[in-house]
Amino acid sequence: MKITPEHNERMANMTFASVYPHYITKVKRKGRTKEELHQVITWLTGFDDNKLQELIDEKATFETFFKQATLNPDAHLITGVICGYRIEEIENQLTKQVRYLDKLVEELAKGKKMERILRTA
């Protein structure tokens, strides 16, 4: 699928707080925990639980969310298709970062081992 400038803008302006409850629902429905979700988010962004809650409370957009993040140096190892888009082919950096997060949440919900999700040896 082709990503349009409108799609990139929509991703940038979406709030993390609006998506976060869906992440929790998705992983819990598959038997995973909120703590595991936070572990995945922390691995990708460097945010601790307090910073995550602060960003939720202030209704930070994904643009703000990822500007404040310290992206894991191994994030580029997150590959594959998510929401119909091949992550490796996404040119817009912010859209790619949002899809990284989506992919990690999907892997968690699918029951993959944490070592594999967090791209560790």
MDAnalysis code that builds the backbone (N, CA, C; Angstrom):
import MDAnalysis as mda
import numpy as np

u = mda.Universe.empty(363, n_residues=121, atom_resindex=np.repeat(np.arange(121), 3), trajectory=True)
u.add_TopologyAttr("name", ["N", "CA", "C"] * 121)
u.add_TopologyAttr("resid", np.arange(1, 122))
u.add_TopologyAttr("resname", ["MET", "LYS", "ILE", "THR", "PRO", "GLU", "HIS", "ASN", "GLU", "ARG", "MET", "ALA", "ASN", "MET", "THR", "PHE", "ALA", "SER", "VAL", "TYR", "PRO", "HIS", "TYR", "ILE", "THR", "LYS", "VAL", "LYS", "ARG", "LYS", "GLY", "ARG", "THR", "LYS", "GLU", "GLU", "LEU", "HIS", "GLN", "VAL", "ILE", "THR", "TRP", "LEU", "THR", "GLY", "PHE", "ASP", "ASP", "ASN", "LYS", "LEU", "GLN", "GLU", "LEU", "ILE", "ASP", "GLU", "LYS", "ALA", "THR", "PHE", "GLU", "THR", "PHE", "PHE", "LYS", "GLN", "ALA", "THR", "LEU", "ASN", "PRO", "ASP", "ALA", "HIS", "LEU", "ILE", "THR", "GLY", "VAL", "ILE", "CYS", "GLY", "TYR", "ARG", "ILE", "GLU", "GLU", "ILE", "GLU", "ASN", "GLN", "LEU", "THR", "LYS", "GLN", "VAL", "ARG", "TYR", "LEU", "ASP", "LYS", "LEU", "VAL", "GLU", "GLU", "LEU", "ALA", "LYS", "GLY", "LYS", "LYS", "MET", "GLU", "ARG", "ILE", "LEU", "ARG", "THR", "ALA"])
u.atoms.positions = np.array([
    [0.846, -1.186, 0.000],
    [0.000, 0.000, 0.000],
    [0.884, 1.240, 0.000],
    [0.394, 2.261, -0.647],
    [1.122, 3.534, -0.739],
    [0.706, 4.437, 0.412],
    [1.697, 4.991, 1.078],
    [1.419, 5.920, 2.173],
    [1.387, 7.330, 1.609],
    [0.301, 8.036, 1.889],
    [0.119, 9.387, 1.377],
    [0.549, 10.420, 2.424],
    [0.796, 11.647, 1.978],
    [1.102, 12.711, 2.943],
    [-0.030, 12.910, 3.961],
    [-1.259, 12.705, 3.528],
    [-2.409, 12.833, 4.430],
    [-2.351, 11.757, 5.520],
    [-1.959, 10.558, 5.132],
    [-1.820, 9.467, 6.086],
    [-0.743, 9.818, 7.122],
    [0.388, 10.333, 6.658],
    [1.475, 10.708, 7.564],
    [1.028, 11.800, 8.529],
    [0.273, 12.769, 8.038],
    [-0.219, 13.855, 8.883],
    [-1.205, 13.326, 9.924],
    [-2.068, 12.426, 9.497],
    [-3.046, 11.830, 10.413],
    [-2.324, 11.071, 11.537],
    [-1.277, 10.340, 11.179],
    [-0.497, 9.607, 12.178],
    [0.165, 10.583, 13.160],
    [0.728, 11.658, 12.656],
    [1.420, 12.638, 13.500],
    [0.474, 13.294, 14.491],
    [-0.760, 13.534, 14.074],
    [-1.722, 14.262, 14.904],
    [-2.560, 13.368, 15.816],
    [-2.482, 12.068, 15.637],
    [-3.210, 11.139, 16.494],
    [-2.565, 11.150, 17.881],
    [-3.378, 11.088, 18.923],
    [-2.794, 11.088, 20.268],
    [-2.488, 9.668, 20.719],
    [-1.393, 9.550, 21.442],
    [-1.037, 8.256, 22.020],
    [-2.126, 7.796, 22.977],
    [-2.701, 8.743, 23.724],
    [-3.755, 8.417, 24.705],
    [-4.977, 7.786, 24.041],
    [-5.241, 8.127, 22.786],
    [-6.408, 7.563, 22.101],
    [-6.170, 6.121, 21.653],
    [-4.919, 5.744, 21.468],
    [-4.574, 4.410, 20.975],
    [-4.199, 3.457, 22.119],
    [-3.620, 3.998, 23.163],
    [-3.128, 3.201, 24.285],
    [-4.166, 2.229, 24.856],
    [-5.416, 2.651, 25.113],
    [-6.406, 1.689, 25.636],
    [-6.638, 0.507, 24.688],
    [-6.522, 0.746, 23.390],
    [-6.689, -0.338, 22.412],
    [-5.521, -1.323, 22.501],
    [-4.318, -0.789, 22.739],
    [-3.157, -1.663, 22.926],
    [-3.384, -2.569, 24.139],
    [-3.832, -1.985, 25.243],
    [-4.067, -2.761, 26.467],
    [-5.119, -3.841, 26.222],
    [-6.222, -3.460, 25.605],
    [-7.297, -4.414, 25.316],
    [-6.785, -5.560, 24.446],
    [-6.018, -5.221, 23.428],
    [-5.515, -6.228, 22.495],
    [-4.613, -7.241, 23.199],
    [-3.676, -6.759, 24.003],
    [-2.749, -7.697, 24.634],
    [-3.423, -8.495, 25.753],
    [-4.313, -7.864, 26.515],
    [-5.005, -8.577, 27.600],
    [-5.933, -9.652, 27.053],
    [-6.588, -9.365, 25.933],
    [-7.490, -10.329, 25.311],
    [-6.725, -11.591, 24.908],
    [-5.432, -11.440, 24.652],
    [-4.612, -12.579, 24.244],
    [-3.786, -13.149, 25.401],
    [-4.130, -12.735, 26.646],
    [-3.483, -13.321, 27.808],
    [-2.174, -12.678, 28.221],
    [-1.837, -11.527, 27.658],
    [-0.625, -10.818, 28.059],
    [-1.009, -9.725, 29.047],
    [-0.025, -9.074, 29.644],
    [-0.303, -8.111, 30.700],
    [0.057, -6.674, 30.304],
    [-0.505, -5.753, 31.081],
    [-0.178, -4.330, 30.903],
    [1.315, -4.117, 31.160],
    [1.861, -4.841, 32.124],
    [3.284, -4.723, 32.445],
    [4.145, -5.148, 31.264],
    [3.741, -6.212, 30.578],
    [4.480, -6.651, 29.380],
    [4.375, -5.601, 28.281],
    [3.196, -5.009, 28.142],
    [3.023, -3.932, 27.160],
    [3.975, -2.784, 27.483],
    [4.043, -2.395, 28.751],
    [4.939, -1.307, 29.149],
    [6.397, -1.677, 28.910],
    [6.745, -2.931, 29.114],
    [8.116, -3.380, 28.848],
    [8.466, -3.181, 27.371],
    [7.536, -3.498, 26.497],
    [7.735, -3.343, 25.060],
    [7.857, -1.856, 24.695],
    [6.965, -1.035, 25.238],
    [7.002, 0.406, 24.955],
    [8.298, 1.018, 25.484],
    [8.714, 0.605, 26.672],
    [9.960, 1.109, 27.254],
    [11.152, 0.723, 26.396],
    [11.169, -0.511, 25.915],
    [12.273, -0.960, 25.057],
    [12.381, -0.068, 23.819],
    [11.250, 0.236, 23.200],
    [11.261, 1.023, 21.969],
    [11.582, 2.491, 22.227],
    [11.000, 3.072, 23.278],
    [11.038, 4.526, 23.463],
    [11.964, 5.029, 24.563],
    [12.285, 4.168, 25.516],
    [13.060, 4.601, 26.667],
    [12.212, 5.210, 27.773],
    [10.900, 5.304, 27.593],
    [10.021, 5.897, 28.596],
    [9.786, 4.943, 29.759],
    [9.840, 5.485, 30.992],
    [9.432, 4.692, 32.146],
    [7.922, 4.875, 32.343],
    [7.358, 4.185, 33.323],
    [5.909, 4.244, 33.545],
    [5.426, 5.655, 33.847],
    [6.227, 6.421, 34.619],
    [5.822, 7.797, 34.960],
    [5.767, 8.683, 33.720],
    [6.775, 8.582, 32.858],
    [6.807, 9.394, 31.640],
    [5.661, 8.986, 30.713],
    [5.399, 7.707, 30.627],
    [4.307, 7.211, 29.803],
    [2.978, 7.794, 30.281],
    [2.752, 7.769, 31.590],
    [1.516, 8.324, 32.146],
    [1.423, 9.826, 31.900],
    [2.545, 10.519, 32.006],
    [2.583, 11.961, 31.748],
    [2.155, 12.255, 30.310],
    [2.666, 11.482, 29.359],
    [2.322, 11.679, 27.945],
    [0.850, 11.359, 27.684],
    [0.329, 10.364, 28.381],
    [-1.092, 10.022, 28.259],
    [-1.940, 11.159, 28.817],
    [-1.569, 11.644, 30.009],
    [-2.340, 12.709, 30.662],
    [-2.364, 14.001, 29.850],
    [-1.244, 14.307, 29.202],
    [-1.200, 15.543, 28.413],
    [-1.721, 15.346, 26.986],
    [-2.192, 14.125, 26.713],
    [-2.733, 13.796, 25.390],
    [-1.749, 14.165, 24.266],
    [-0.519, 13.704, 24.446],
    [0.544, 13.967, 23.482],
    [0.227, 13.288, 22.151],
    [0.474, 14.009, 21.071],
    [0.335, 13.422, 19.743],
    [1.488, 12.441, 19.533],
    [1.356, 11.581, 18.534],
    [2.463, 10.673, 18.238],
    [3.705, 11.459, 17.836],
    [3.521, 12.614, 17.213],
    [4.671, 13.441, 16.851],
    [5.434, 13.853, 18.112],
    [4.723, 14.361, 19.113],
    [5.345, 14.752, 20.376],
    [5.907, 13.538, 21.098],
    [5.144, 12.460, 21.119],
    [5.538, 11.219, 21.782],
    [6.904, 10.758, 21.278],
    [7.060, 10.665, 19.972],
    [8.313, 10.144, 19.427],
    [9.432, 11.179, 19.412],
    [9.099, 12.475, 19.427],
    [10.147, 13.503, 19.558],
    [10.814, 13.397, 20.920],
    [10.046, 13.008, 21.944],
    [10.583, 12.901, 23.294],
    [11.223, 11.539, 23.561],
    [11.006, 10.603, 22.672],
    [11.525, 9.244, 22.865],
    [13.009, 9.161, 22.500],
    [13.674, 8.216, 23.132],
    [15.025, 7.831, 22.737],
    [14.867, 6.453, 22.108],
    [14.736, 6.438, 20.799],
    [14.435, 5.192, 20.099],
    [15.555, 4.171, 20.292],
    [15.166, 2.939, 20.563],
    [16.130, 1.867, 20.754],
    [16.976, 1.720, 19.486],
    [18.304, 1.582, 19.636],
    [19.164, 1.444, 18.456],
    [18.859, 0.210, 17.618],
    [18.171, -0.777, 18.202],
    [17.812, -1.983, 17.456],
    [16.410, -1.918, 16.850],
    [15.772, -0.756, 16.918],
    [14.417, -0.620, 16.368],
    [14.369, -0.950, 14.878],
    [15.466, -0.703, 14.172],
    [15.494, -1.003, 12.733],
    [15.333, -2.493, 12.439],
    [15.498, -3.326, 13.466],
    [15.319, -4.769, 13.299],
    [13.847, -5.178, 13.258],
    [12.959, -4.224, 13.548],
    [11.520, -4.494, 13.493],
    [11.110, -4.403, 12.024],
    [10.739, -5.539, 11.471],
    [10.389, -5.595, 10.054],
    [9.087, -6.367, 9.889],
    [8.591, -6.357, 8.678],
    [7.380, -7.108, 8.377],
    [6.241, -6.194, 7.998],
    [5.063, -6.773, 7.932],
    [3.870, -6.039, 7.500],
    [2.981, -5.778, 8.715],
    [2.510, -4.540, 8.811],
    [1.561, -4.166, 9.849],
    [0.547, -3.212, 9.221],
    [-0.708, -3.486, 9.455],
    [-1.798, -2.654, 8.912],
    [-1.684, -2.495, 7.391],
    [-1.172, -3.528, 6.732],
    [-1.068, -3.500, 5.278],
    [0.160, -2.794, 4.743],
    [1.040, -2.329, 5.618],
    [2.243, -1.608, 5.191],
    [3.481, -2.396, 5.578],
    [4.425, -2.515, 4.654],
    [5.712, -3.145, 4.950],
    [6.577, -2.089, 5.630],
    [6.935, -2.340, 6.880],
    [7.652, -1.356, 7.697],
    [8.933, -0.874, 7.024],
    [9.688, -1.784, 6.442],
    [10.972, -1.422, 5.824],
    [10.814, -0.424, 4.678],
    [9.637, -0.358, 4.092],
    [9.415, 0.515, 2.934],
    [8.819, 1.869, 3.302],
    [8.497, 2.084, 4.557],
    [7.910, 3.353, 4.980],
    [9.007, 4.413, 5.008],
    [8.818, 5.492, 4.271],
    [9.839, 6.535, 4.166],
    [9.713, 7.583, 5.262],
    [8.498, 7.931, 5.651],
    [8.299, 8.945, 6.683],
    [8.724, 8.366, 8.029],
    [9.688, 9.013, 8.673],
    [10.275, 8.481, 9.904],
    [9.252, 8.332, 11.026],
    [8.390, 9.315, 11.214],
    [7.398, 9.239, 12.286],
    [6.408, 8.102, 12.038],
    [5.917, 7.992, 10.826],
    [4.987, 6.917, 10.491],
    [5.659, 5.559, 10.726],
    [6.930, 5.445, 10.376],
    [7.672, 4.206, 10.597],
    [7.751, 3.900, 12.098],
    [7.998, 4.912, 12.922],
    [8.102, 4.709, 14.364],
    [6.768, 4.259, 14.965],
    [5.673, 4.860, 14.498],
    [4.351, 4.437, 14.973],
    [4.101, 2.987, 14.580],
    [4.473, 2.623, 13.375],
    [4.285, 1.241, 12.919],
    [5.209, 0.269, 13.655],
    [6.399, 0.730, 14.069],
    [7.250, -0.101, 14.922],
    [6.469, -0.482, 16.181],
    [5.864, 0.517, 16.805],
    [5.113, 0.286, 18.033],
    [3.940, -0.655, 17.776],
    [3.207, -0.420, 16.696],
    [2.086, -1.295, 16.344],
    [2.546, -2.740, 16.166],
    [3.677, -2.908, 15.511],
    [4.204, -4.250, 15.237],
    [4.599, -4.953, 16.541],
    [5.235, -4.226, 17.456],
    [5.616, -4.827, 18.735],
    [4.387, -5.249, 19.530],
    [3.357, -4.418, 19.530],
    [2.115, -4.751, 20.242],
    [1.477, -5.981, 19.601],
    [1.490, -6.041, 18.283],
    [0.929, -7.201, 17.591],
    [1.691, -8.475, 17.951],
    [3.014, -8.399, 17.969],
    [3.825, -9.569, 18.313],
    [3.550, -10.020, 19.748],
    [3.402, -9.061, 20.659],
    [3.082, -9.383, 22.047],
    [1.742, -10.106, 22.119],
    [0.751, -9.567, 21.426],
    [-0.585, -10.155, 21.433],
    [-0.597, -11.549, 20.798],
    [0.293, -11.776, 19.850],
    [0.343, -13.085, 19.192],
    [1.078, -14.133, 20.022],
    [1.600, -13.704, 21.180],
    [2.223, -14.662, 22.076],
    [3.694, -14.928, 21.831],
    [4.346, -14.087, 21.047],
    [5.777, -14.288, 20.838],
    [6.527, -14.117, 22.150],
    [7.665, -14.764, 22.247],
    [8.497, -14.653, 23.437],
    [9.071, -13.239, 23.520],
    [9.179, -12.734, 24.745],
    [9.655, -11.371, 24.958],
    [11.054, -11.157, 24.367],
    [11.928, -12.151, 24.474],
    [13.282, -12.023, 23.916],
    [13.244, -11.749, 22.421],
    [12.306, -12.377, 21.770],
    [12.165, -12.207, 20.324],
    [11.559, -10.840, 19.985],
    [10.549, -10.434, 20.754],
    [9.908, -9.132, 20.539],
    [10.939, -8.014, 20.719],
    [11.768, -8.146, 21.760],
    [12.734, -7.099, 22.083],
    [14.054, -7.251, 21.318],
    [14.043, -8.133, 20.340],
    [15.186, -8.309, 19.441],
    [16.495, -8.529, 20.204],
    [16.458, -9.439, 21.186],
    [17.666, -9.765, 21.927],
    [18.153, -11.155, 21.543],
    [19.429, -11.376, 21.748],
    [20.024, -12.664, 21.345],
    [19.549, -13.791, 22.231],
])
